[in-house]
Each structure stands twice: as structure tokens, then as C-alpha cells.
Amino acid sequence: MSLASLIDRLGRGAQPWPVPLSQAAIVVVGPSAAGRRVTAARVLAQLFDGDPGARVVATPGAAEWPFTHPLADSNAWPTGPLVLWTPDLHEAFVNEQGNSTRLVTTQPAYLLQLWIDAMRARGGVTFVATADLRTMQHHAQDALEAGGPWREVAIVEADDHPPEAEDGGADTNAGPALLPDAFRSAIPGDRLAAAGRAVDEARTPARLLALASACMEVNDLDNAGAILAETVATAPAWAAAQFEHGKYWLRRDDMVAACDAFGRASALLPTFASAAANWGATLGELDRPEEALAAFTRALAADPANAQAVNNVGVVTRELGRLAESEAAFRRVIALTPDLAFGHYNLGHTLFLQGRYQASLNAYTAGQQKDPARNPVQASRLALARLATGDASGALRELQGCTANLPRDYRRQLLGDTQTVAWALLSASPELRDWRVVGDWLAAELAKP
């Protein structure tokens, strides 16, 4: 298909888009299908004006992307300059699974990264898509926030549509088929049944992966494990299969196997930040901090504004005693997510270990102000920061308040941990004023039967 014929089909007589389009990926977003088509035609007109010889390749229907492998196969594309055309991009991301079980092949960052990597390998390719704004807000918020690979995408706001042209919100893709429809269901059992029927029709790696995800969602781990083993054996070089296998091993509490699976996923798709981040998290659990730090660094290379990965760098460098690096990481977390309480709490912990007690108290206080749950562990640390700055009575009030309504065993554990840190603080600062106000109270509470 030529660009000229596509422009003619989408919007006859479209004028060029009035701004430069330098990104290789352009997504027209709006609430109206008619408005999206008109704007897409204007975008395409400008592309056509810059390269009249470009050809259009329609991608597979977006709703089928999560269940297609391989998906972005640049070897199958014709030579010469290309435009990859995807109407209704949002259909690829619709999934009613919970975040902890969400099938990776429906995740926007994973899918977009596949296309971007293929486009980079091929060269001379522009990706143009349309997407429904409301669906993106619900299923692909990271796209609208320019997170991960979306930072390489130009998000173009669709023109206002003429009311008489409105047609219900669809562009040109057909409606969902068996598996896409299943993942739109709010009922996990319905999803499992549909995924089973899809596998009965064709035992492809993508359908097997969808079935394994549905099994894990209903806690059928035995079948999930068997299906994932088959999937990985059939498609060992598919990063998504390795990633889902890692999730499965986490459910089995096998950290070594999970670590290996996430490591393979990251090696197969280095630009997918979530694979490297999960790899780093499992390496951290296995007490391999240097390797964990390298994995988190890889995640940040793919997604520099990933606050969770930055936070993990702060935690690991703190464990390694590299407190200046830890502080810098947590300050970056706060800059990225200023309303996240734990960014401030983690900064407070690092500053406390540096002996910067007033700064630590300020950070803990900021965290508590943003924490409606008033996390008791963090409140106890805030109390210790008060003690370290000489406010023993304030520290005692804080401890009494945050532990008053805790279950007995949890309260004793928290008080014991607090006493240990208080003794360490006293050893480092023997001149600490009024420390016995807190020390004696802790000892008396822990002596109670």
C-alpha cells in the first residue's frame, strides 16, 4: 500500500501536520475515532511529502499482538523506506488481570520495545498508530507519562472531530477474537476456559503462554509450570516466555530458578527494563548485591526515569556501604516521585547511617506527612532520628504512638529492633542527651510477659 492511498482512505485532501515529526514512532491519541483518523491523515501527509516513495506495511491487528509470536519481524518487511501502520493501538493493551499476574505480552512497554528494536535493526522505518485516549488512560498510563520506551514516541493529540462524523470510537481493526476477548473478562475462570480452547485450536508458544498466565491467576501452579516448561522448550529465545517463567518460579518461592529465568529474559531483550529490574531484585534476594546493582543499572539504561529501579540502586548501594551513591539515588527517586513516602523514608535511613541526624529527621518527617498509613517501622525510625537530635521526649511519644495498637508479637519484634538500633546509636554518640528516657521505656516494655 502507498502512503498516498492510505492518506486518501483516512482523510481525503489532508493537509500536512504543522510541526516537525522527528521521532520514529508517532501515536495519535484522542477520544474520537473520526478525529484520530483525520489527524493521522495529516501526519501521514507530511511523511509522504518528505518521502513520496515510502511504502505502508500494516501491522497485525493490535488486539492480536499479545498472542502473536514472533511479532515484529523486520526480515519480513519489504526494502526501502517504510511506514508501519497500526490503527487502534490501544487494543493491544486491554487486560483485566491484576497487576501482579498481568501477562507480559499485554504490557505496553514490552510490546512497544519489540517494535522499536525491530525498527532500529531495520532502519528507515516510521511507526504511525492511533489510540483511544480513555483506554490508554486505563491500560497504558505509562504511555501518556512518556515512561520507558514511550519516551521515544511522539504523542500527538487528535483534532477535534466533527460531531456528525463520530462513529463510536473504532478505527479500522476488526473486533477482538477469542484470546483478546478472554483477557477483557473480569472473571479469571472465563479467561482460563477461553485460553484452553485457544490452545486446543493451535498449540503455539503465544497461546501456551496465555494459558499458563491464566493458570497462575487461579493458582493452578502445577499446570502453569508444565505449560511454561513446554513454552520455553518450544521458544527458548523468546524473552516473554522466560519472563513469565520467572514469575512462576517466584510463586514457587524458588529464587534461584526465578533469577535464572529473569536473567535469560534480560539477555534476550536487554532494552526491556522490567526484565532487568526483576533480575536485579532476585539477585538482591540471593545476597548478590554487586550483580544486583549491575542488573538495576541495565534497567536504568533502558528506562532512566524508572523510579523503582532508581530506588533499588539506592537500597543496594546502601547495603554495600556506598552511602553517597545511595543518597544520590534516593534524592533522584524523590525528584521523580515527590509524593512517594518511601522515597523520603529511604533517604532518611541513608542519612541516619551517615550520622546526619537532623537531615534524617527532616526526611522521615516528610515521608510520614505523605504516608496516610503511618508505617510503624518507619515511625520507629523517625523516633530514633528524634532521639539522635536530642529530642528524647519527642522520640518516646513517637514510639508510644506508633506501637500502641500493634499485635503483640509484631510489637515486641519492632521494639526489639528499635532497642538494638538505640544501643548502636548510644555507642556511636555516648554523649547523647536524655537517651535513658527512651532506653528505659524500651527495656520495661520488652520485660513485660
C-alpha positions, 0 to 999 in steps of 0.5 A: 500500500502507498502512503498516498492511498492510505492518506486518501482512505483516512482523510481525503485532501489532508493537509500536512501536520504543522510541526516537525515529526522527528521521532520514529514512532508517532501515536495519535491519541484522542477520544474520537475515532473520526478525529484520530483518523483525520489527524493521522491523515495529516501526519501521514501527509507530511511523511509522504511529502518528505518521502513520496516513495515510502511504502505502508506495511500494516501491522497485525491487528493490535488486539492480536499482538499479545498472542502473536509470536514472533511479532515484529519481524523486520526480515519480513518487511519489504526494502526501502523506506517504510511506514508501519501502520497500526490503527487502534493501538490501544487494543493491544493493551486491554487486560483485566488481570491484576497487576501482579499476574498481568501477562507480559505480552499485554504490557505496553512497554514490552510490546512497544520495545519489540517494535522499536528494536525491530525498527532500529535493526531495520532502519528507515522505518516510521511507526504511525498508530492511533489510540483511544485516549480513555483506554490508554488512560486505563491500560497504558498510563505509562504511555501518556507519562512518556515512561520507558520506551514511550519516551521515544514516541511522539504523542500527538493529540487528535483534532477535534472531530466533527460531531456528525462524523463520530462513529463510536470510537473504532478505527479500522481493526476488526473486533477482538477474537477469542484470546483478546476477548478472554483477557477483557473478562473480569472473571479469571475462570472465563479467561482460563476456559477461553485460553484452553480452547485457544490452545486446543485450536493451535498449540503455539508458544503465544497461546501456551503462554496465555494459558499458563498466565491464566493458570497462575491467576487461579493458582493452578501452579502445577499446570502453569509450570508444565505449560511454561516448561513446554513454552520455553522448550518450544521458544527458548529465545523468546524473552516473554516466555522466560519472563513469565517463567520467572514469575512462576518460579517466584510463586514457587518461592524458588529464587534461584530458578526465578533469577535464572529465568529473569536473567535469560529474559534480560539477555534476550531483550536487554532494552526491556527494563522490567526484565532487568529490574526483576533480575536485579531484585532476585539477585538482591534476594540471593545476597548478590548485591554487586550483580544486583546493582549491575542488573538495576543499572541495565534497567536504568539504561533502558528506562532512566526515569524508572523510579523503582529501579532508581530506588533499588540502586539506592537500597543496594548501594546502601547495603554495600556501604556506598552511602553517597551513591545511595543518597544520590539515588534516593534524592533522584527517586524523590525528584521523580516521585515527590509524593512517594513516602518511601522515597523520603523514608529511604533517604532518611535511613541513608542519612541516619547511617551517615550520622546526619541526624537532623537531615534524617529527621527532616526526611522521615518527617516528610515521608510520614506527612505523605504516608496516610498509613503511618508505617510503624517501622518507619515511625520507629525510625523517625523516633530514633532520628528524634532521639539522635537530635536530642529530642528524647521526649519527642522520640518516646511519644513517637514510639508510644504512638506508633506501637500502641495498637500493634499485635503483640508479637509484631510489637515486641519484634519492632521494639526489639529492633528499635532497642538494638538500633538505640544501643548502636546509636548510644555507642556511636554518640555516648554523649547523647542527651536524655537517651535513658528516657527512651532506653528505659521505656524500651527495656520495661516494655520488652520485660513485660510477659 
